[in-house]
């Protein structure tokens, strides 16, 4: 069966992933044909999704259209209220005919070197559910009205960011909990787990039992684990003889984010409790975004230092897989901001702080003061959450937002494994990609 499809373009969907389909009405002879019978199951699900949405995206009132040469835009007025302006060069660049756009790869075929910055339409008309544009380069493009109606400048390039910030009210009983068995057998449960992780930055997976390879199986349900200097996964057990990391002792661990010495830090950390310590070993958490935003209001000068001055981090050792020596180094501020000023990432790993600083001698104490102010705020009663993980439970945290630590615990004499926690990392890119794959999401 031959189905005629137009090109596809992403926009936001429910929280991270809200997608809307463009109509499939075509008048341009340069239309794209896809033989659904010879394509993947994903494409069949995608077409079904697009076809269902098409019925709900028909433009009933014909918009007014005007070519404005002064502003170099095509203007559309929908319902006599909503005004949409489409710059000539942008509209021409987003033509999705088969000559400009390769559907199976989802990529533009034109070369940037051939872009005509002075392109303009000779005429533009509305036909059925599309706008047909004849360009000055003799090309003809067709754009669905339902897509044009949603054009905005500036437009968000990131998914809608609905996060829920929390403090000490986030007790263990209020942390969202998911079943390992359900995640492994039901994609809807998998999606709910990942969406919760995006929204709250923390959740719990139970029913993992004492199999220390269940974390690998869990990560593989997303796509694959993030391999680091610790290997694919890693066991955190006390080593009283020669610990290579503070995590391998019974000492208290201050709140931190992991692997700050990587330029691209792992997005999510999952810690699976295999054996619980009898005395101590409480897990501690704080929402770094919440604390940072509070600090921005209460102490903007300190916030400025934390978001502007990069700190140098260092770690060295023997790689968990290659068994070769490694030296990892990176510099980053504690608070990393997006271009719009929103917080993008929190990074703090004081034990790995390098002695080299990027500021002059007159600013050294200011940096330490700002760092300690932020650290102290994390431990305020209204910000700190602590609870004990039990065997078979795994806590999952956003390593770019949530700081975690551990209270001191006792290692009984002669006890080989007084506390065993298995760890693994997963990247956010892989998580978001998996979520999109669960819910077919392509539009023009």
N, C-alpha and C positions, 0 to 999 in steps of 0.2 A: 504494500500500500504506500503510495506516495503522499507525503504531507508537505505542504508548502509552509516554510518557516521564515521568519525575518531574523535579523541578528539579535544578539542578546546583550544586555547590559545590567550591571549590578546596582541595586540600591538597598537601603537598609531594610531589615526584616525583624520581626518580633524580638525586641531587645537588641540582640546582636544581629539578628537575621530576619528582616522583614522584606519580602520580595513581592513585586507585582508584575503581572505579565502584560506585554503589549498586544494589541489586537493582531490577528493574523490576516487581516484584509490587505491585499496587495494589488497595486495597479501597475507597478513598474515591471516591464518585461524582464529586467535583470533580477528575477527572483531566485531564491535558493531552494533546491529540491533535496530532500533527504529521504532515503529509503529506510523507514523505521524498522523494517523486517531484518535489515542487515546491521543494525546498530545495537548498542548496549541496552541493557535493562534500565540503566540510568536515564538514557535518552527517552525511552518510552514513558518512564515516570515523569520526566521533565515535560514532555509534550502534553501528558494528561493534566499536569499542573497548569501549564500555560493555557490550554483549551478551557479549563474550568474558570480561570480568572478572566478570560477574554469576555465571557458573557456578562461579567460584572464591571467591565471597564469601557463600555461603549459610550462615546460622547454623543449625547442626544441633542444638545443645542450647538449649532454650528458657530464656532468662534469667529471673531473678526480678525482679519489678517492684514498687516501693513508692513511694507519694506521701508525701513528708515535708513537712508543712505548716510545721514549725518552721524548717527550713533553706530552705524554699521551693524544693525541688528534687524532680525525679523521679529515683529511684535505680534503676539496673539492675545486677544482678550476673550477669556472664557466666562460665560454667564454674566457678561457686562460688568464684571467685578475684578476677576483675577487676571492680572497682566503678566505675561511671560515674555521675556526678551532673550533672543538667541543670537549671539554674535555670529557674524558670517563665517569667520575662520573656524570657530568651534563647531558650528553646525556642519560645515563641509568636512571637517576632520572626523566627525562622528557619523558619517554615512556608512551604513552597514549592508550595502549591496555586495554581490559576490565578487565584484572587482576591487572593492575597498577593504573587505572584511572576510577572513577565512573562518567559516563557521565552526568547523570541526576542532580547530585549535583555539578559537575565541580570540584571535589576534588580528591587529591591523596589518594589511598587506602593503599599504603605501609607505614609501620611504620618506623620512622627515626632510631629507634634502630637496624633495620635490614639492614641499608644501608652499602654496602661494598665499602669502600673508595678505595680499590685496584682493583675494577672491570675493566675488559679490554675485548675488542672484540676478539673472535677467528677468525672471518672473517666478512667482510662487502661487500655487492654487491649492484649494482644499477639494479633495475628491474622496467621497465615502468617509473613511475613518483615518485618512492620511493627508499630510501636506506634501505636495510634489514640488520640488525646487529644480529649476533649470539654471545651472551655474554658468559663470562666464568662461569656465574652462571646458564647456560643452558637455559636462557631466550632468546626469539627472539622478536626483536622490529622492527617496521617499521616507517620511518620518511619521510614525503613528501619533495621532493626536493625544492618546492617553499617556504616551511617554513625554511629549512636549509639555503637557499640562503640569507635570511635576518638576520641570526644570527650574533650578534656583541657582543664583549666584550671590554670594559664595555658597557652595553646597558642601555638606559634610562628606569627607572622604572616608572617615572612620565609621564603624557601626554605631548606632545609637548607644550611648553609654549610660545605662541605668544601673548604677551600683548602689548598694545599701551599706552605708557606713555604720559601724557599731562600736560600742564600748563594753564596759563590764556587764551590761545587761545581757550580753551574748553568753549565757551559761551553757554548759554542755547540753542540757535538755532542750535548749533553743537552737542549737546548731543543727542544720538540716542533715538527716541521716539517710543513707541509701544502702540497699542490699547488693552485695557483690554478685550473688547468684542472679538477681534480676537484671543488673547491668550487663552481665555476660550473656543473657538470653533474650533481652528485649531492647531494641534500639531506642524506644521511647524513654525507657529508664536511663539509658546511657545519655541521651540528650538532656534529660532533666538534671542528672548529676552534674554535667558540664556547665549547664546554664546557671545552676546554683553556685558553682565555683566562680563563675564570672561575676555574678551579682554580689555575693557575700564575701568572696575571697577565701572562704573556709567551709568545709563540710566533713562529714564522717562517712566512711564506708564500713559496714560490718559484715559478718559472716565470712570473713577471710580465712578463719581457722589458723592453724600454725604452719601452713605450707609457705615457706619463704619465697617461693616462685610465683605465688598468686599475684604479686605486684606486677611482674612482667606480663602476666596474662591480662591484667587490668589495663596496663599501658598499651598493649597490643590491640585492645578493643578500640582505642583511639586511633592510633596508627602504629607507633613504635616508641620505645623509650628514648630519652635524650642521653646519649653516651657522653660521659665526662671523664675527668681524670680518675674518678672512683670506679669507672667501669659502667656496665649497663645498669646494674643495681648494686647495692652495697649494704652490708650488715654493720650496724652500730652496736658494738659490744665492748664492755670495759676490757682494757688491756693494761694491767698494772705494771708490766715489765717495760714496755717500750711503746707507749701510745704515740701515733703519728698525727693525732688530731685530738683536740680537747673533748670532742664528742666521744672519744674512746676511753674517757675517764669517768669517774663518778662525780666530778666537780660540777658546780653550778655553771650553766651556760647562760650568758646574758642574751637579751633579745637581739636578733640579727636576721639578716637575709643571707641565703646561701650563695656561695661561689661568686662573690663580688669581684674577684680578680679575673673573671671572664668578661670580655667586651660584650658578648651576647649571653646574658645570664639565663639559666633555665627558667621557664615560666611558672611551672607548677612543681611543688615538692609533695610527695606522698610518703608518709611514715606509717608502717605497719607494725603494730605491737605483737611480737611473738611471745616474749616472756616479760612479765611485769616485775618491777622492783618492789620489794615489800616495804622498804623504808625510804620515802622520798621519791624523787623522779617525777614530780608533777610537770606536765607540759604547760608552757606559758605562751600566750599570744597577745598581740596588740595590732589594731588596724592602723597601719602607718599612714594611710591617706587621711583618715579621720583626725589623727593627731597632728599631721602636717597642716591641714586646713584650719584647725583650731589655732595652731601656732601662727599662721598667717594673719589671723585676726588679732591675736593678743600680742604678738611680738614680731611685727613685720621686718624689723632689722635683722633679727636672728634668722627668719625665714629666707631673707635675701642672701645671707651668707651660705646657708645650707643648700640653696638652689643655684648658687653661682660658683662656688669654690669646689673644684674637683679634689677628691681625696685619692691617694695612691694606695693600691692594694697589691699584695704579693702572696703567692703560695708556691712551694716547691715540694717535690717528693718523687715517688716512683709511681708511674701510671698503672692503674688497676688492670688494664688489658695488655698493653704492649710491654709492661715491666721495664720501660725505659725511664730515665730521669726527665722530669718536666719542671719548668719554671713558668708560672702564669702571672701576668701583670696587667693591670688596667687602672685607669683613672676615671672617676665619675663622681658627681655631687651626690650627697645623700638624697636630695630631692631633685628629680629630673622632671622638667616641665615640657608640656606640649607648646607648640607655637602660639596657641590661644591662651596660654597661661595656666591651663588646667594641669594637675599633677599626672604625670605619666608613669613614674617609677620611683620606688623607694629602694635605696641600696645602703646597707650599713652592716659592716662586718669588722668590728673593732679589733678582734684578735689578729686579723690579717692586715691591719693598717701598716703601711710602709713608713719608714723614717723620712723619706723624701717628700717635701711639701712644695706646692706650686705657688705659694704666696711669699711675700717679703717678710722679713723678720718682724716688722711692726704689726703684722696681721696674724701672726702665729697664735697668740693667745685668744684672739677673737674667734678663730676657727675652732679651737678646743672648747671655748665657752659655748659656741653655738651647738657643737656636737653633743656636749654634756647636757645642755638645755633640752634638746630633742630627746635624748636618751632618758632623762629624768621624767619628761612628760609621758613617755611610753608607760612608765611604771606608776603613774597616778592611779589612784583607786578607781576612778571612773573610766579608765582606759584598759586596764589589764584583765585578762581572762586566763584562768588556770583550771585545769582538770587532769584527771589521770586517765590515760589510755589503758584499756583492758585487752588481754590477748584476743586476737581475732578482729580487732578494730584498727582502722587506718584513718589518720587525719590527713586531709588534703588541703593544701594552702597555696594561695597565689604568692609566689616567691618574689614578685615585683611590687607587692603591696603589704602583705602580712609579715610581721616580724615574729619569730618564734624563739623560745628558749626552754630551759629546763632547770628545775630545782635540783639541788644536790641530793645524791642518794648513796646509801651505804653498800659497800661490797663486802658481804660476809666472808670470813676467812675460809679459804678452800673452795669457794663457790666459783665455778667456771663461767656460768652465764646468769648472773643476777638480774640482768636486764638486756634484752635483745630486741632491737627495733630494726626493721628492714626498710631501706629507703630507695626511692627511684624518682627520676625527673621526667617531665613531659613538657614540650614546648607549646606555647599558646597558639602559634601558627597552625600546628597540627590539630589542636583542639578545635579551633574555629573552623578549620577545613572539614573536620569530621562532622561537626554540627550542621554545616551546610549540606554535606552529603546525605545526612539523614533526612533532611527536608529539602527536596529539589528546589533550587533557587537560581533561576536564570531569567533575566528579562532583557528586552531590547535596550 
